[in-house]
């Protein structure tokens, strides 16, 4: 691979990285009780918890919803990154 080709590929990678940084993916858990926002770079931007949907006597549900939503958000961001590469 020539240096010109390497430079072009590097520029393309940097462009994709910029796009992924701006990409925001939103995933819900617990029927909307938990909402996770993550970037295409797999950095969590925000987690929203609906206080009306949370039963403090059953915090295990909230933990499960958070775990599921975060895992789904990461999976989704990986798919987006793979599509752009």
Order of alpha helices (4+ residues) and beta strands (2+ residues): alpha-beta-beta-beta-alpha
